[in-house]
Amino acid sequence: MRPTFPDFNSKAFLTQHIADTLAFYEPNIDAPHGGFYQNFADDGSVFDKESRHLVSSTRFVFNYARAYLLFKDEKYLQRVKSGIEFLRNAHFNPKTRGYAWLLKVDEAGHIQILDDTNHCYGFAFVMLAYSWAFRAGVLAAKEYLAETFACMEQHFWDTKASLYKDQFNADFSVCDPYRGQNANMHSCEALIAAFEATKENHYLDRALLLADTMVNRQASMMNGLIWEHYDTNWNVDLNYNKDDPKHLFRPWGFQPGHQTEWAKLLLFIARHRPADWLLARAEILFNQSIDIAWDKQHGGCFYGFAPDHSICDDDKYFWVQAESLCCAAYLFNASGNPTYQNWYQELWRYSWQHMIDHKYGAWFRILTADNQKVDDKKSPLGKTDYHTMGACFDILQLGSI
């Protein structure tokens, strides 16, 4: 029996899906000492009440700022304010202007820093949180945004390479030799959001420079696709984490989800700085990666593929499907090519049938190649359904699909 699908092109469907996803988190999201609980099991219960990760702390601000702008529910605005306050009081170090990566908050509200490393990836999400908080009406977030960008300029920006370095120790005295595309991709996303929030052109200028450098210069080293890992001089590092292809933030191999996510960002930039190359590169990144990564047997996009285009990680991650369907919507809107509407529908059908939990809500995090759950942890540190709701928010901004 063939499953019945909703109208994925419908604004009503997209809005309802956001509401349904928010409902999963609603009963247990608010932590008593500020900010949010960050570890949710399949049924929405919290399996770890103490851990706080910078990525989750910032992504929840993003989620609730956009939810407030869509639904105008004051409880979402209060969560944005609570999330910003937690960022400033718990993660932020006023002496260094750095942000702690991992915290522990005990039952009494005492905060212990478990990892004070400064990650550009984390700073990108701090910028993203401040950008959307400002759009939601938290006026102080504009100053915090400028402060964060200035800190990134001082420490992370590699002027010669026109890209951001990845990681420093707590006082910014030691820079890790690793360089990666992922921190730059999310910095690009945050810079676009900063421009759209403030209308200050230097943010968009930097986003465009980052995009051009990564999807043209760096991608040219690997036949037009974007490799994940580089050495200190921004040469491709084919061996980094080769023995750990499932690393959470730095997996080995090409990431099809990152190819489509970059393609989406190029089209975001094109809204403000139209240029033919933006659409052309977006199409190449999407078409080549989806062709290699799509599972013709079980559906869905695999997680990673090797330089020879063999699949090196055959798991199915929620965010890869969400970013790819969002990209397909933007490609169809920009090009009118029905192939992208077909991919939009196909990705949604797969996600609706396998990735979305129709019992408890939200999206499962990882499935096996044949679409079985790998554990009962739906939203551990880092997830938050930022990718899935973000895709719906972004598609709604198109006005029509």
C-alpha positions as CSV (number, residue, x, y, z in Angstrom):
1,M,0.0,0.0,0.0
2,R,1.4,3.3,-1.1
3,P,1.7,6.0,1.7
4,T,-0.4,9.1,1.6
5,F,1.6,12.3,1.5
6,P,0.5,15.9,2.3
7,D,1.0,18.8,-0.1
8,F,4.6,19.6,0.5
9,N,4.3,22.8,-1.6
10,S,1.6,24.2,0.7
11,K,2.4,27.1,3.0
12,A,-0.1,25.6,5.5
13,F,1.8,22.3,5.5
14,L,5.1,23.9,6.1
15,T,3.8,26.1,8.9
16,Q,2.0,23.2,10.5
17,H,5.2,21.1,10.3
18,I,7.1,23.8,12.1
19,A,4.4,24.0,14.8
20,D,4.4,20.2,15.2
21,T,8.2,20.1,15.6
22,L,8.1,22.9,18.2
23,A,5.5,20.9,20.0
24,F,7.9,18.0,20.5
25,Y,10.2,20.2,22.5
26,E,7.6,22.3,24.3
27,P,7.0,20.2,27.5
28,N,10.6,20.0,28.5
29,I,12.6,22.7,26.8
30,D,12.9,25.3,29.6
31,A,15.8,24.8,32.0
32,P,15.2,26.3,35.5
33,H,18.4,28.3,35.6
34,G,18.1,29.8,32.1
35,G,18.6,28.6,28.6
36,F,17.4,25.2,27.5
37,Y,17.7,21.5,28.1
38,Q,19.6,20.0,25.2
39,N,19.3,16.2,25.3
40,F,16.0,14.7,24.2
41,A,15.0,11.1,23.8
42,D,12.6,9.9,21.2
43,D,9.6,10.5,23.4
44,G,10.7,14.1,24.3
45,S,12.0,13.2,27.7
46,V,15.3,14.7,28.8
47,F,18.0,12.1,29.3
48,D,20.8,14.5,30.4
49,K,19.8,17.7,32.2
50,E,23.3,19.1,32.9
51,S,25.2,19.3,29.6
52,R,25.1,22.5,27.6
53,H,26.7,22.8,24.2
54,L,27.3,26.1,22.5
55,V,25.8,24.8,19.3
56,S,22.6,23.8,21.0
57,S,22.4,27.0,23.1
58,T,22.6,29.1,19.9
59,R,20.5,27.0,17.6
60,F,17.6,27.1,20.1
61,V,17.8,30.9,20.0
62,F,17.5,30.7,16.2
63,N,14.6,28.3,16.4
64,Y,12.6,30.4,18.8
65,A,13.4,33.8,17.2
66,R,12.1,32.5,13.9
67,A,9.1,30.9,15.6
68,Y,8.3,34.2,17.2
69,L,8.5,36.0,13.9
70,L,6.2,33.5,12.3
71,F,3.6,32.8,15.1
72,K,3.9,36.0,17.2
73,D,3.7,33.9,20.4
74,E,5.2,35.8,23.3
75,K,6.5,32.6,24.9
76,Y,8.9,32.2,22.0
77,L,10.2,35.8,22.5
78,Q,10.8,35.1,26.1
79,R,12.8,32.0,25.2
80,V,14.9,34.1,22.8
81,K,15.7,36.5,25.7
82,S,16.4,33.6,28.1
83,G,18.7,32.0,25.5
84,I,20.6,35.3,24.9
85,E,21.0,35.8,28.6
86,F,22.4,32.3,29.0
87,L,24.8,32.9,26.2
88,R,26.1,36.1,27.8
89,N,26.2,34.8,31.4
90,A,27.3,31.2,30.9
91,H,29.1,30.7,27.6
92,F,30.6,34.2,27.1
93,N,34.0,35.2,28.6
94,P,34.0,39.0,28.9
95,K,37.8,39.1,29.3
96,T,38.7,37.2,26.1
97,R,35.4,37.7,24.2
98,G,35.5,33.9,23.7
99,Y,32.7,31.4,24.1
100,A,33.0,28.2,26.0
101,W,32.2,25.1,23.9
102,L,30.8,22.8,26.6
103,L,29.3,23.5,30.0
104,K,27.8,21.6,32.9
105,V,24.9,23.1,34.9
106,D,24.0,21.3,38.1
107,E,20.7,21.2,39.9
108,A,21.6,24.3,41.9
109,G,22.5,26.3,38.8
110,H,26.2,26.2,39.3
111,I,28.1,26.4,36.0
112,Q,31.2,24.4,35.3
113,I,33.2,24.9,32.1
114,L,34.1,21.5,30.6
115,D,35.7,22.8,27.4
116,D,36.7,26.4,26.9
117,T,38.1,26.0,23.4
118,N,37.1,28.7,21.0
119,H,35.6,27.2,17.8
120,C,34.9,29.3,14.7
121,Y,32.0,26.9,14.1
122,G,30.6,28.0,17.5
123,F,31.2,31.7,16.8
124,A,29.2,31.3,13.6
125,F,26.2,30.1,15.5
126,V,26.6,32.8,18.1
127,M,26.4,35.4,15.2
128,L,23.4,33.5,13.8
129,A,21.7,33.6,17.2
130,Y,22.3,37.3,17.7
131,S,21.2,38.1,14.1
132,W,17.8,36.4,14.6
133,A,17.4,37.7,18.1
134,F,17.8,41.2,16.8
135,R,15.2,40.6,14.1
136,A,12.9,39.3,16.8
137,G,13.3,42.6,18.8
138,V,16.1,42.0,21.2
139,L,17.9,45.3,20.4
140,A,21.0,44.6,22.5
141,A,21.8,41.6,20.2
142,K,22.9,44.1,17.4
143,E,25.8,45.2,19.6
144,Y,26.6,41.6,20.6
145,L,26.7,40.7,16.9
146,A,29.2,43.4,16.1
147,E,31.3,42.4,19.0
148,T,31.4,38.8,17.9
149,F,32.3,39.7,14.3
150,A,35.1,41.9,15.6
151,C,36.4,39.0,17.7
152,M,36.3,36.8,14.6
153,E,38.2,39.4,12.6
154,Q,40.9,39.7,15.2
155,H,41.5,36.0,15.8
156,F,39.9,33.7,13.2
157,W,40.2,35.6,9.9
158,D,43.0,34.5,7.6
159,T,43.5,37.5,5.4
160,K,45.8,35.8,3.0
161,A,43.5,32.8,2.5
162,S,40.2,34.8,2.6
163,L,38.8,32.2,5.0
164,Y,38.4,31.6,8.7
165,K,40.7,29.5,10.8
166,D,39.0,26.9,12.9
167,Q,40.0,26.7,16.5
168,F,41.9,28.5,19.3
169,N,42.5,27.7,22.9
170,A,40.7,29.7,25.7
171,D,42.7,32.9,25.6
172,F,43.3,32.8,21.8
173,S,47.1,32.4,22.3
174,V,47.3,29.1,20.4
175,C,45.7,28.3,17.0
176,D,45.1,24.7,16.0
177,P,46.7,23.9,12.6
178,Y,43.4,22.3,11.3
179,R,41.5,24.2,8.7
180,G,38.0,23.2,7.6
181,Q,35.2,24.2,5.3
182,N,32.4,23.6,7.8
183,A,33.2,26.6,10.0
184,N,33.4,28.8,6.9
185,M,30.1,27.5,5.6
186,H,28.2,28.3,8.8
187,S,30.1,31.6,9.1
188,C,28.8,32.5,5.6
189,E,25.2,31.6,6.7
190,A,25.6,33.7,9.8
191,L,27.0,36.7,7.8
192,I,24.0,36.6,5.4
193,A,21.7,36.6,8.4
194,A,23.7,39.5,10.0
195,F,23.3,41.5,6.8
196,E,19.6,40.7,6.5
197,A,19.1,41.7,10.2
198,T,21.2,45.0,10.1
199,K,21.4,45.9,6.4
200,E,25.1,46.6,7.0
201,N,27.0,45.7,3.8
202,H,30.2,44.5,5.3
203,Y,28.5,41.4,6.5
204,L,27.3,40.5,3.0
205,D,30.7,41.5,1.5
206,R,32.4,39.0,3.7
207,A,29.7,36.3,3.0
208,L,30.3,36.7,-0.7
209,L,34.0,36.6,-0.4
210,L,33.8,33.4,1.7
211,A,31.5,31.7,-0.7
212,D,33.6,32.7,-3.7
213,T,36.7,31.4,-2.1
214,M,35.3,28.1,-1.0
215,V,33.0,27.0,-3.8
216,N,35.4,28.2,-6.6
217,R,39.0,28.3,-5.5
218,Q,39.0,25.5,-2.9
219,A,36.5,23.3,-4.8
220,S,38.7,23.6,-7.9
221,M,41.3,21.4,-6.0
222,M,38.7,18.5,-6.0
223,N,37.1,18.7,-9.4
224,G,34.5,21.2,-8.4
225,L,33.2,19.7,-5.2
226,I,34.0,21.0,-1.7
227,W,36.4,18.9,0.5
228,E,35.9,19.1,4.2
229,H,39.5,19.2,5.6
230,Y,42.6,21.3,4.9
231,D,46.1,21.8,6.3
232,T,47.3,25.2,7.7
233,N,48.1,26.4,4.2
234,W,44.6,25.5,3.0
235,N,45.8,22.5,0.9
236,V,43.5,19.5,0.8
237,D,44.1,17.0,3.6
238,L,42.8,13.7,2.3
239,N,43.8,11.8,5.4
240,Y,42.3,13.9,8.2
241,N,39.8,11.6,10.2
242,K,40.0,8.9,7.5
243,D,40.0,6.4,10.3
244,D,37.0,8.2,11.9
245,P,34.5,8.8,9.1
246,K,31.6,9.2,11.5
247,H,33.2,12.0,13.5
248,L,30.3,14.3,14.6
249,F,31.7,17.6,13.4
250,R,34.6,16.6,11.1
251,P,33.8,13.4,9.2
252,W,36.0,12.2,6.4
253,G,34.9,12.3,2.8
254,F,32.7,14.6,0.7
255,Q,29.5,15.5,2.6
256,P,26.6,15.7,0.1
257,G,24.6,17.7,2.7
258,H,27.4,20.3,2.7
259,Q,27.4,20.6,-1.1
260,T,23.7,21.3,-1.1
261,E,23.9,23.5,1.9
262,W,26.6,25.7,0.1
263,A,24.4,25.7,-3.0
264,K,21.5,27.0,-0.9
265,L,23.7,29.8,0.6
266,L,24.8,30.8,-2.9
267,L,21.1,31.4,-3.7
268,F,20.6,33.3,-0.5
269,I,23.4,35.6,-1.5
270,A,21.9,36.0,-5.0
271,R,18.8,37.5,-3.4
272,H,20.9,40.6,-2.6
273,R,23.8,40.4,-5.1
274,P,22.6,38.7,-8.3
275,A,25.3,37.1,-10.4
276,D,25.1,34.3,-13.0
277,W,27.9,32.2,-11.4
278,L,25.9,31.9,-8.1
279,L,23.1,29.8,-9.7
280,A,25.5,28.0,-12.0
281,R,27.7,26.8,-9.1
282,A,24.7,26.0,-7.0
283,E,23.3,23.7,-9.7
284,I,26.6,21.9,-10.1
285,L,27.0,21.3,-6.4
286,F,23.5,20.0,-6.0
287,N,23.4,17.9,-9.2
288,Q,26.7,16.2,-8.8
289,S,26.3,15.4,-5.1
290,I,22.7,14.2,-5.2
291,D,23.5,12.0,-8.2
292,I,26.3,10.2,-6.2
293,A,24.6,10.2,-2.8
294,W,21.0,9.3,-3.5
295,D,20.2,5.7,-2.4
296,K,18.3,4.2,-5.4
297,Q,17.3,1.2,-3.3
298,H,16.0,2.6,0.0
299,G,15.7,6.3,-0.8
300,G,17.4,9.2,0.9
301,C,20.8,10.7,0.7
302,F,23.8,8.8,2.1
303,Y,26.0,10.8,4.5
304,G,29.4,10.7,2.8
305,F,31.2,9.6,-0.3
306,A,34.9,9.2,-1.1
307,P,36.9,11.0,-3.8
308,D,36.3,8.0,-6.1
309,H,32.6,8.5,-5.5
310,S,32.1,5.3,-3.5
311,I,29.9,5.7,-0.4
312,C,32.1,5.8,2.7
313,D,29.2,6.4,5.2
314,D,25.9,4.9,4.3
315,D,23.9,6.2,7.2
316,K,21.0,8.6,6.5
317,Y,21.2,11.9,8.6
318,F,18.2,14.1,9.1
319,W,20.0,17.3,8.3
320,V,21.2,16.1,4.9
321,Q,17.7,15.5,3.7
322,A,16.4,18.8,5.1
323,E,19.2,20.9,3.6
324,S,18.9,19.2,0.3
325,L,15.1,19.7,0.0
326,C,15.4,23.3,0.9
327,C,18.1,23.7,-1.7
328,A,15.9,22.0,-4.3
329,A,13.1,24.5,-3.6
330,Y,15.5,27.4,-4.1
331,L,16.9,26.0,-7.2
332,F,13.5,25.5,-8.7
333,N,12.5,29.0,-7.7
334,A,15.7,30.4,-9.3
335,S,15.8,28.3,-12.5
336,G,12.3,27.1,-13.1
337,N,13.8,23.7,-14.0
338,P,11.1,21.0,-13.0
339,T,13.9,18.6,-12.1
340,Y,14.4,20.5,-8.9
341,Q,10.7,20.4,-8.0
342,N,10.9,16.6,-8.5
343,W,13.8,16.4,-6.2
344,Y,12.0,18.6,-3.6
345,Q,9.1,16.2,-3.7
346,E,11.2,13.1,-3.6
347,L,13.3,14.3,-0.6
348,W,10.1,15.3,1.3
349,R,8.5,11.9,0.5
350,Y,11.5,10.0,1.8
351,S,11.7,12.2,4.9
352,W,8.0,12.0,5.6
353,Q,8.0,8.2,5.3
354,H,11.2,7.5,7.2
355,M,12.8,10.5,9.0
356,I,9.9,12.1,10.7
357,D,8.5,10.6,13.9
358,H,4.7,10.7,13.4
359,K,4.2,9.4,17.0
360,Y,6.1,11.8,19.1
361,G,7.1,14.5,16.7
362,A,10.3,16.0,15.2
363,W,12.9,14.1,13.1
364,F,14.9,11.1,13.9
365,R,18.6,12.0,13.9
366,I,20.2,9.1,12.1
367,L,18.9,6.0,10.2
368,T,20.8,3.1,8.8
369,A,21.1,2.5,5.1
370,D,17.8,0.5,5.2
371,N,16.1,3.2,7.2
372,Q,16.3,1.7,10.7
373,K,16.9,3.9,13.8
374,V,20.3,3.6,15.3
375,D,19.3,4.7,18.9
376,D,16.6,6.3,21.0
377,K,18.3,9.7,21.2
378,K,16.3,12.0,18.9
379,S,18.0,15.3,19.8
380,P,21.2,15.1,21.7
381,L,23.7,17.9,22.0
382,G,23.8,19.8,18.7
383,K,20.6,18.8,17.0
384,T,17.7,21.0,18.1
385,D,15.9,20.5,14.7
386,Y,17.5,23.8,13.5
387,H,18.1,22.3,10.1
388,T,14.5,20.9,9.7
389,M,12.6,23.9,10.9
390,G,15.1,26.2,9.3
391,A,14.4,24.5,5.9
392,C,10.7,25.1,6.4
393,F,11.2,28.7,7.5
394,D,13.4,29.4,4.5
395,I,11.0,27.8,2.0
396,L,8.2,29.9,3.3
397,Q,10.3,32.9,2.5
398,L,10.1,32.0,-1.2
399,G,6.4,32.9,-1.1
400,S,5.6,30.1,-3.6
401,I,7.2,26.8,-4.6
